[in-house]
Amino acid sequence: MNYDTYGSSAVELAIDLANADRDDPAWVRSFLDSHHEWFTDGTDLSLTPPDAGRVAETSGLVRDVALAESEPDVMARLNALLALASPRPYATDHDGELHLHYARPDADAVEQLTTTVAMGLSQVVVQHGWQRLGVCSAEGCGNVYVDTSRNASRRYCSNTCASRSTVAAYRARQRA
């Protein structure tokens, strides 16, 4: 599965947001700091508690889209995420390559994040199908992923989880 670089990166941002450790009280600040390249230079990444709550809501909605089990369910959850977005695309070549950004450059950090995540995720769902989103099948994992395999057969978020599950199944067969 191929999709444009900026869109694919926006989907990766969405997946990172859905998989963020929200049990850590400082998770929002940590997330924003580790993804600072997504924000327009000069964007204030210090958030008020209500703004941090909006980021948590966006994170939850991305996870909800991946957990959906039918197309109507995905559409409802994706539309709830898109309702939080304020898309205002513009063309830029700030990195030497012409591409679109989804949020206006003067938007606050929450708007930039929410809009980028919502638009990137919706592009994958609309262009490649809702079944391309999933939750890791490894016991105890639960991470969200985007299936980029040719035949849409991915079940794990990483090679680590796939290997761990394969080894566990092998050991279970050996004990039986």
PyMOL commands that set and color helices and strands:
alter all, ss='L'
color gray80, all
select helices_A, chain A and resi 5-18+27-34+36-38+49-67+71-84+109-128+130-132+159-175
alter helices_A, ss='H'
color red, helices_A
select strands_A, chain A and resi 90-92+99-101+133-135+144-146
alter strands_A, ss='S'
color yellow, strands_A
deselect
rebuild
show_as cartoon
